[in-house]
Amino acid sequence: MRVLTGADGVEVVGEAGDGAEAVRMARILKPDVVLMDVRMAGVDASRVLVRDGICGVLVLTTFDADVYVHGTWATDRVPGSRSC
């Protein structure tokens, strides 16, 4: 996250410890996008944030296998989502 705090045009407005907290904070803070770890514990926050139209989500992973991202972010189950 330190990389983002120094980036021009980027304002970090919150940091959550788990998926449920991420959803609660996003509902209050209304960010443009949430940077989500694919292994974020708790509710499937990525799907909730997009499904409910709260914000966009960028899912990151350090895993070398696409299965972790595809299993977390099934675009056919989340209206308006897409994978890159």
Order of alpha helices (4+ residues) and beta strands (2+ residues): alpha-alpha-beta-alpha-beta-alpha
